[in-house]
Structure formats: C-alpha cells, structure tokens
Amino acid sequence: MKIKILSSILGLILSVSAFGAQTEGNGNFQEKLASFETQGGKYGIDSVKCITELSLYQEAFKQWKKSNYKSAIVNEFIPHWRWVFLNCPIASENTYVNGLKIISYYLKKATNDEEKNAYLDTLMMIHEARIKYFPNHYKTGRSQIGSLKGKMGIDLFMLAPERCEKAYNILKESVEMEGSKSSTAALVYYFRATIKMVKSGKADEELIIDTYDEISSIVDQNLIKYKDKAKYLSQWENVKGNINNTFEPYATCDVLVKIYSKKFEANPSDIVLLNKITKILKKKKCTKSDLFFNSTEALYNAEPTPESAMLMGKMNIEKEAYKDAAKYYLNAVDMIEDPLEKADIYSDLGKIYYKLNDYITARSYARKAIALNPADGMSYILIGDLYAASASKCGTNELTKKVAYWAAVDKYYQAKRVDAELTELANKRISTYSKHFPQMDVIFFHDLQEGASFTVECWINETTTVRAAK
C-alpha cells in the first residue's frame, strides 16, 4: 500500500516536472518556466477554482506543519498544491515556500536515483519559478533574486554535491548580486562548492584562492558593520573561522607562490592581478618570497601609492637595504596628508637612518615625528638611543665621554611622560644608562656640581643637568 501511494505521488511530481526536468543536463529551467502563463491576473483564468484549491491545500498544509512535516496528510493535499502551482503561479509566494518543504519531504524518501533526480529537478524548478514570479521582497520591494539564488544553490549542493558545478555557478551569481549583503550560509556553501569543483577536477586550485579572497572581503566588511552587535558579530566570526579552516590546506606559501608565480610571469603589469597577489600573500604572511617582493615592486612602479611605497620600504628593511628603504619611505610621506600618518613615517625614517649610522639625520626625522605627534614617545626613545650610542665618541676625557648619557636619560623621561605605555621600556633604559653617568669624584674634579646645567656638545648640542652615577 505504501509503495502504491508513493508511486502515485511520484506521478504527480513527475507531471509537474514534465517540462523536461529529468537530469541536470537535460532541459533548461528557463525554457520550462516560459511555458507558465499568468493570464487572468493574480488568481489566473479560473479565479474561483484557484482560490478553492489554494484554500484546500493551505488548510491541510497547516495541519502538516503541526506534525513537524511528518504526517501522511501531505499525500492528500499535494494535488491541490500542484494545481495552484501550474495554474495560478502568482496567487501566493507561499506556493513556492511551501512547495520546497513538500518536495524536500518526498526527496528524503526517494529509494533510487531516478526518483531522487526527479524530485531534485522539481525542487530546482520551484526555486526558479519563485525567482521568476516573485523577484522582489514583499515587504521592502527590493530585489531578492540574489538571495533566492543563494537558497537555491545551497539546496542543490546539499542534496546533490555531484552537481557541484551547477551549484557553484548559482551561488557565485548570488554572491555577485548580493555582495556584502550575502547570507552567511550562501558564503559558506559557495566556498564548499568551490572546493568540490577543484577536488572533482572541474577547476584549478587558483579558483579556491580567488573565491577565498572574494568571500574574505565580504566577511571583513560585515565584521566591521556589526562590531557593536554581539549576536551578528558572533555569526560572522563563526563564518570567518569556517572559511579559514576550509582554506587552510590550500593556504601554504608554497601553494600560493606556485599558483601566482605563473600568472605574474604571464602578466607582470596587470594591476588587478598585482593587487590580488600582494593582498593574499600579505594576509597569509608569505612576505619573504621573491614573488611578493617582485609583485609589490611592480605594483609600486605601475601605480605608486603610500601603501605600496611603505610596503616596499618595509621589505627593503627586512633585506637590510636601508638606503632603498629610506627612498620608498620618503616617497610615501610625500603622498600622505594625514599628520599622524606622516609622523609614523618620520619615526620609521629616524630608525632607518639610525641603522645607517647617520645620527644627525635620524634625530631630524624623530623631531619631525614629535612635531606632528607630541605623544610619540618612541621617537623620544630613539633620540635617547642615538645620544647613548654617541657618548664615547663625543668626548675626550672621563667626563665628556659620559655626559651624553645625561641627555639620553632626559629623553627617556620625556618618552614616558608623553606615553605612559612606554614607562617600563623607558625605566629600563634609565636604569641602565644612569649607571654610566660620571662618578662623583670626576664631577668634582671638573669643578661641577650636581643639579647644575651643562651643555653637551659634539653633534648633540643639548642642555642637560649634571648627575652622578647611580
């Protein structure tokens, strides 16, 4: 008896699918849907029968819903739902919402591939019909096509992962349409479909990286958008973790460099490609590769920006090519208007010239940084370090070879005054270099007194206070 009922129901479903939906490759959903007509307005040509059939199936559907979609009553009302679906397709959007529930119920009970494919094709046709007849959200009036395609792609991938290419294309279209408004589920399944495409040999590994880059951008936008809304923030953080975990096997520097080296060699002046390469390699901390350096340099030469100039500067610092690093930092500072950003670059330039043993220039940039950002304690630390490093070179006797430490310690005190977070660092230096102050007997020998003013000469030329070693 059960088999007989199921066969009867399958016959009804197949009649809905009679437009040609047998397998993925046979028939076009749009062609099938083109056969639907909406003559006669909302309730079709026979409005009385439409309203009657609509009422019959909806009342029974409510009872089925109360059974948690398990009751056999679905077998009784499906003919009424089918009539509404075929004859008055714009009567209610719930025809499609409920239809997806109904067909999913039978899909789970399918006993062979033929039945499964028939139900699945019907499910896809219901999705397409909803998109065709209800392209806009009933409340907002805005397009919901992208969102509905997302749901369609998720269903197809979950129920038939072997149809990953079709699911991927649907989900890709959804994400392209929705952008930052894409649902978290659509993004997760879009990435899963991408992985499946590569594993099944239908795409290269590069697609995984491109899709990851696309999805990551959307996730990051939403993390910023919902930073003050804990519930939504948690959802997006979970998506980020899910995507990153899935991507991990493909995120090694060796894989990334291998994939993008070929593309870089083929198109070394493609700005879009260069941006993509530098972004993904930087994100995955593959910045020590030749590819990263070469692509960043090419990007800077093609389209100089403060960011690319700074990046080139940092890479040259890592290579200890300090003169080249200084050149890029100077180019960057010329392109920046924000005073605090300029201050940061000047501070970095000070450190670079310290490495080049050009203490006068190093101090000059540190002072420029402080002028733009008086709270820049690290630049005071740098000047102190410059003075301490010069002490023995700036004197000829036991006193003058140590007076630079007075000036150095003065700068460390200034550092912690303007930036309390530097207190520990500054105190360590104060403790270290206070021990290098001249001894009390040396101070007396040179006819000086503690607390008196003293001008440190040499290149330093700072007035400080006489102090004995501690």
LINKAHU-V101987 format. One record per backbone hydrogen bond with DSSP energy under -0.5 kcal/mol. CO is the residue of the C=O (numbers start at 0). NH is the residue of the N-H. Records with the same first field share a line. If there is no record, write none. Layout:
# LINKAHU-V101987
CO=NH / NH
This chain:
# LINKAHU-V101987
0=4
1=5
2=6
3=7
4=8
5=9
6=10
7=11
8=12
9=13
10=14
11=15
12=16
14=17
16=19 / 20
19=21
22=25
24=26
25=21
27=31
28=32
29=33
30=34
31=34
32=35
37=40
40=43
44=46
45=49
46=50
47=51
48=52
49=53
50=54
51=55
52=56
53=57
54=58
55=59
56=60
57=61
58=62
59=63
60=64
61=65
62=66
63=66 / 68 / 69
64=67
70=73
71=74
72=75 / 76
73=77
76=79 / 80
77=81
78=82
79=83
80=84
81=85
82=86
83=87
87=90
91=94
92=95 / 96
93=97
94=98
95=99
96=100
97=101
98=102
99=103
100=104
101=105
102=106
103=107
104=108
106=109
111=115
112=116
113=117
114=118
115=119
116=120
117=121
118=122
119=123
120=124
121=125
122=126
123=127
124=128
125=129
126=130
127=131
128=132
129=133
134=143 / 144
136=140
141=136
143=147
144=148
145=149
146=150
147=151
148=152
149=153
150=154
151=155
152=156
153=157
154=158
155=159
159=162
160=163
162=166
163=167
164=168
165=169
166=170
167=171
168=172
169=173
170=174
171=175
172=176
173=177
174=178
177=180
178=181
182=186
183=187
184=188
185=189
186=190
187=191
188=192
189=193
190=194
191=195
192=196
193=197
194=198
195=199
196=201 / 202
197=200
203=206 / 207
204=207 / 208
205=209
206=210
207=211
208=212
209=213
210=214
211=215
212=216
213=217
214=218
215=219
216=220
217=221
218=222
219=223
220=224
221=225
223=226
225=228
227=229
228=232
229=233
230=234
231=235
232=236
233=237
234=238
235=239
236=240
237=241
238=242
239=243
240=244
241=245
242=246
243=247
246=249
247=250
251=255
252=256
253=257
254=258
255=259
256=260
257=261
258=262
259=263
260=264
261=265
262=266
266=269
268=270
269=273
270=274
271=275
272=276
273=277
274=278
275=279
276=280
277=281
278=282
279=283
280=285
281=284
285=288
288=292
289=293
290=294
291=295
292=296
293=297
294=298
295=299
296=300
297=301
298=302
304=308
305=309
306=310
307=311
308=312
309=313
310=314
311=315
312=316
313=317
314=318
315=320
316=319
319=321
320=324
321=325
322=326
323=327
324=328
325=329
326=330
327=331
328=332
329=333
330=334
331=334 / 335
332=335
337=341
338=342
339=343
340=344
341=345
342=346
343=347
344=348
345=349
346=350
347=351
348=352
349=353
350=354
351=355
352=357
353=356
356=358
357=361
358=362
359=363
360=364
361=365
362=366
363=367
364=368
365=369
366=370
367=371
368=372
372=375
374=376
375=378 / 379
376=380
377=381
378=382
379=383
380=384
381=385
382=386
383=387
384=388
385=389
386=389 / 390
387=390
389=392 / 393
390=393
391=394
396=400
398=401 / 402
401=404
402=405 / 406
403=407
404=408
405=409
406=410
407=411
408=412
409=413
410=414
411=415
412=416
413=417
414=418
418=421
419=422
421=425
422=426
423=427
424=428
425=429
426=430
427=431
428=432
429=433
430=434
431=434
432=435
433=436 / 469
437=468
438=442
439=443
440=444
441=445
442=447
443=446
448=451
451=465
453=455 / 463
454=456
455=460 / 461
456=459 / 460
461=455
463=453
465=450
